[in-house]
Amino acid sequence: MQNEKAKINLLSFKGNNKILHLSWFAFFTSFFVWFNHAPLMAFIRDDIGLTKQEVATILILNVALTIPARVLIGMFVDRFGPRLIYSLLLFISALLCFGFALADSFETLALFRFLLGFSGAGFVIGIRLISEWFPVKTVGLAEGIYGGWGNFGSAAAAMILPGVALAIGGEDGWRYAVAITGIIALIYAFIFYHNARNTPKGATYFKPKKSGAMEISTVGDFFLYMIMKMPLFLALALLTWKLSPANLNMLSDNVCVGIYIGLLIAFAYQLYHIYEVNKIVFGKGVEEIQQYSFKQVALLSLAYMVTFGSELAVVSILPIYFMDIFNLSAVHAGFIAASFAFMNLLARPIGGLFSDKIGRKKILLVLLVGVSIGYFIMSQIDPSWPIALAVVSTMFCSFFVQAGEGAVFATVPLIKRRMTGQISGMVGAYGNVGAVCLLTLYSFVRVEIFFIFIAVSSIILTLLIAIFMSEPKGHMAEVQDDGTIELIKVS
């Protein structure tokens, strides 16, 4: 059982604080690998001879596989525990990273970039792990530190890797820079497995009663769950369309049709599992003490779609965008672009802390309004702006984006403990759905329209959350193996 007085001491490397440090660095490493390409795209483009559309395709592919991967990883975490799954994810990511470093054609680059989307699924693992070690009064801050400091891996990649590539020199400098990130992931996979533990001593690691789909509580939630599954498959269909002869002509018509059919079959199979796991709701129903509101999951998924989805898209485009708009070198553009992700160090923890102290719904509403204002300001940036003002505007926007992400995952662990991995997987996957959609939009419209679209989307979502979201209250119940009920505080 958690210690209700457990405190966060960042100078301590014992107990729950040790787990927090192990977790955020695992997440940092997975993001360092996942976004090792973005600040090096100028080098890669020149070395391989990529077109603008091929660059855009690689950026989209990088976030595509993470959609199903986060859902699957969430299920694996709930079933097998964070310690094993995080270690395996880092190990596999390292191998894929080496493959990308050795690529010598667009097709090979695209394949390994697509597969490296698997690395982005690491985030949901730590959400479950942190929720096991920290009580309700500090879980928002702990999740914020985990998410914020880990997410800084993308900023570290932007700041460090161009310099590493230039220091090594030659046309293969970017390859060595990418390979180094893989070596780090490989080493840390073993460190994490040796030191991490799934729960505090004496605590129960609750697992879902059924596998294959999330358990829901009511008939209404059943149909809402089915609806919320659709965008996960539609985003992959959108990516296929982007690669079809109608656009980039990277896949043949026959291959695209095969993918569409495969997605349709996979969706139908998923719906079958949803029914098999939850057909009880059409009969005797779920005991009241075991019920939870899936509406919360849906709203948080949409919130993460706007916040983290936009962060993924913006982090992907900013280095090359600043190079072009201000005529900067790759190193300077990387440092400026890193200002967007740099705010993760403070913004996510602040979003989580304020959620713990003031209220999760209230803070999320305030932050989403800030997201809208921030992106509207970014839509006004042009070559006449002083670079310093562009950086300040980028950091202002990113603060609200990442604090919003912290607020989202300050609520996720308080919905249903035994399914925290699956809930995190769905919410996290929606972040990648947002990234795929936004990067696709970016390939068709001017950058200012791209930013304005995100701003308007954030305002619409703010209204939905104001009307439909509920503040977590009381306790959530979980059943021990011996049948006894454990109540876990959520307020």
Helices and strands as residue ranges (DSSP letters): H 15-34, G 38-40, H 41-48, H 52-64, H 66-80, H 82-101, H 106-115, G 116-121, H 122-133, H 136-168, H 173-195, H 219-243, H 253-278, G 279-282, G 288-290, H 294-326, H 330-342, H 344-357, H 360-378, H 387-411, G 412-414, G 417-419, H 420-442, H 447-468, E 475-479, E 485-489
